[in-house]
């Protein structure tokens, strides 16, 4: 119900679609429970939806059969694919790539996923690379060059550092603040990133340019 209220606000603000996670507070959910959540939200506010596949964070995978069930129940237009298993990425693209759009979420798999046919990127830290981030799709879908490999490794290292330093999203907020973009501090119980952890993160981003 809370999610449906937020979607209603988003719809009133003019957004075209919403990205919804499968399990906001349940440690594990069955396929039926996942599908019911999306269906109930969509019935309350019939806005196009993107599913969010991130087994590491949500404890469940939005696998191929779940996607098929979702497509039967809601207006599913895409998936944020944050699985760290490239096999999951490829099999989903093969099965559904002509029907819905896939957006890469795992930094290590952005370039390979785009090369395999993903539509775009929804990932932590990519926006920090400015103009380079706009080159992702173009480079990934062309023949790989030394520039492609360098950009891939820079983004992958940034992604890993942002998600594995402190508790997310403290690292991302710390970097944004240091760039003069006021991101504030995380809500409790997550603590702001300070001290040696912040110094290591800052040194990495200086190295990455």
KOLBA-184387 format. One line per 8 residues: number of its first residue (from 1); for each residue x, y, z of C-alpha. Coordinates in Angstrom, 3 decimals. Example, Ala and Ser with C-alpha at 12.3 -4.5 7.8 and 13.67 -1.06 7.14 Angstrom:
<rs>
1) 12.300,-4.500,7.800 | 13.670,-1.060,7.140
</rs>
This chain:
<rs>
1) 0.000,0.000,0.000 | 2.848,2.417,0.809 | 4.495,1.673,-2.534 | 1.221,2.238,-4.397 | 0.919,5.656,-2.734 | 4.436,6.561,-3.903 | 3.627,5.374,-7.428 | 0.490,7.524,-7.365
9) 2.607,10.576,-6.483 | 5.062,9.676,-9.266 | 2.233,9.340,-11.785 | 0.824,12.729,-10.765 | 4.288,14.238,-11.261 | 4.332,12.965,-14.844 | 6.791,10.063,-14.759 | 6.475,7.520,-17.581
17) 7.202,4.348,-15.624 | 8.338,3.175,-12.189 | 11.052,0.790,-11.040 | 9.696,-1.444,-8.269 | 11.642,-3.902,-6.119 | 10.132,-7.343,-5.463 | 10.445,-7.574,-1.668 | 10.852,-4.354,0.318
25) 10.889,-5.984,3.753 | 10.394,-9.762,3.304 | 13.629,-11.732,3.462 | 12.331,-14.228,0.947 | 9.217,-14.413,-1.212 | 7.645,-16.996,-3.498 | 7.030,-16.318,-7.177 | 3.321,-15.872,-6.475
33) 4.047,-13.324,-3.743 | 6.340,-11.342,-6.025 | 3.803,-11.331,-8.856 | 0.969,-10.388,-6.486 | 2.951,-7.387,-5.218 | 3.486,-5.999,-8.733 | -0.089,-6.800,-9.781 | -1.633,-5.086,-6.749
41) 0.463,-1.949,-7.253 | -0.359,-1.868,-10.969 | -4.077,-2.265,-10.313 | -3.970,0.614,-7.844 | -1.997,2.852,-10.236 | -1.796,1.503,-13.827 | 1.601,2.970,-14.658 | 4.122,1.018,-16.770
49) 6.577,-0.864,-14.545 | 10.158,-2.071,-14.503 | 11.042,-5.062,-12.368 | 14.234,-5.028,-10.302 | 16.291,-8.220,-10.315 | 18.880,-7.995,-7.546 | 19.057,-11.367,-5.752 | 21.973,-10.276,-3.556
57) 20.019,-7.402,-2.005 | 16.445,-8.680,-2.057 | 16.979,-12.370,-1.277 | 14.938,-13.468,-4.310 | 15.572,-13.622,-8.036 | 13.155,-12.247,-10.587 | 13.904,-15.120,-12.945 | 12.565,-15.886,-16.401
65) 9.385,-17.620,-15.301 | 8.636,-14.802,-12.853 | 9.128,-12.257,-15.641 | 6.715,-14.180,-17.837 | 4.127,-14.185,-15.057 | 4.649,-10.452,-14.540 | 4.186,-9.761,-18.251 | 0.860,-11.586,-18.064
73) -0.324,-9.465,-15.112 | 1.096,-5.924,-15.492 | 2.346,-3.543,-18.146 | 5.983,-4.579,-17.787 | 8.260,-2.482,-19.984 | 11.678,-3.326,-18.588 | 13.996,-4.821,-15.993 | 16.858,-3.415,-13.993
81) 19.170,-6.419,-14.228 | 21.518,-6.382,-11.252 | 22.306,-10.080,-11.098 | 26.050,-10.658,-10.901 | 25.684,-13.860,-12.942 | 26.277,-13.156,-16.620 | 24.400,-16.349,-17.485 | 21.272,-14.763,-15.943
89) 21.796,-11.673,-18.061 | 22.232,-13.584,-21.306 | 19.355,-16.014,-20.812 | 16.973,-13.155,-19.927 | 18.045,-11.183,-22.998 | 17.612,-14.233,-25.205 | 14.125,-14.991,-23.882 | 12.678,-11.490,-23.474
97) 15.012,-9.042,-25.207 | 12.584,-8.479,-28.095 | 9.667,-7.782,-25.731 | 11.017,-5.599,-22.905 | 14.082,-3.453,-22.263 | 16.905,-4.535,-19.972 | 19.041,-2.018,-18.082 | 22.350,-3.136,-16.616
105) 22.828,-2.605,-12.889 | 26.017,-4.514,-11.995 | 29.074,-2.399,-12.757 | 31.187,-5.386,-13.780 | 28.584,-6.453,-16.348 | 27.535,-3.113,-17.841 | 29.759,-3.283,-20.915 | 29.282,-7.010,-21.639
113) 25.544,-6.683,-21.051 | 25.240,-3.757,-23.461 | 27.280,-5.698,-26.004 | 24.880,-8.625,-25.596 | 21.847,-6.444,-26.286 | 20.810,-4.617,-23.109 | 19.054,-1.308,-23.778 | 20.877,0.872,-21.275
121) 22.224,1.387,-17.766 | 20.760,1.916,-14.284 | 23.750,1.507,-12.003 | 25.489,2.991,-8.975 | 28.294,5.395,-9.798 | 28.066,5.557,-13.593 | 26.738,9.105,-13.444 | 29.911,10.170,-11.633
129) 31.846,9.692,-14.881 | 30.127,12.573,-16.668 | 30.695,12.593,-20.414 | 32.347,9.185,-20.302 | 29.092,7.644,-19.095 | 27.398,8.828,-22.284 | 29.909,6.793,-24.314 | 28.933,3.486,-22.720
137) 26.350,2.242,-25.200 | 28.262,3.448,-28.237 | 31.510,1.812,-27.144 | 29.969,-1.405,-25.877 | 28.113,-2.130,-29.101 | 31.108,-1.470,-31.335 | 34.242,-3.582,-31.594 | 36.072,-3.410,-28.269
145) 39.092,-1.139,-28.204 | 41.628,-0.164,-25.536 | 39.326,2.801,-24.706 | 36.399,0.418,-24.172 | 38.391,-1.772,-21.816 | 39.734,1.220,-19.860 | 36.260,2.701,-19.368 | 34.835,-0.690,-18.419
153) 37.475,-1.238,-15.740 | 37.181,2.318,-14.372 | 33.427,2.024,-13.946 | 33.671,-1.490,-12.537 | 36.211,-0.411,-9.910 | 34.055,2.577,-8.938 | 30.953,0.401,-8.652 | 32.717,-2.140,-6.443
161) 34.139,0.547,-4.158 | 30.827,2.374,-3.796 | 28.925,-0.779,-2.845 | 31.591,-2.373,-0.659 | 32.799,0.647,1.347 | 30.698,1.312,4.417 | 26.988,0.576,4.158 | 25.216,1.656,0.998
169) 24.458,4.428,0.182 | 26.984,6.100,2.512 | 29.877,5.855,0.035 | 27.919,7.285,-2.885 | 26.680,10.174,-0.742 | 30.225,10.853,0.459 | 31.552,11.064,-3.102 | 28.688,13.282,-4.244
177) 29.246,15.622,-1.305 | 32.969,15.809,-2.030 | 32.148,16.807,-5.630 | 30.049,19.683,-4.332 | 26.738,17.938,-5.054 | 24.755,18.087,-1.788 | 23.592,14.526,-1.174 | 23.235,14.854,2.593
185) 23.866,11.919,4.911 | 22.223,8.484,5.051 | 19.195,7.853,7.224 | 19.863,5.908,10.453 | 20.973,3.289,11.164 | 23.435,3.828,8.280 | 26.335,6.053,9.356 | 28.051,8.667,7.164
193) 31.343,7.571,5.660 | 34.323,9.207,7.376 | 37.948,8.627,8.312 | 40.135,6.047,6.621 | 37.307,4.545,4.578 | 36.501,7.918,3.051 | 40.191,8.660,2.431 | 40.610,5.365,0.532
201) 37.472,6.037,-1.515 | 38.575,9.576,-2.333 | 42.017,8.335,-3.394 | 40.397,5.797,-5.736 | 38.208,8.430,-7.407 | 41.164,10.782,-7.787 | 42.981,7.917,-9.522 | 39.942,7.262,-11.739
209) 39.853,10.901,-12.776
</rs>
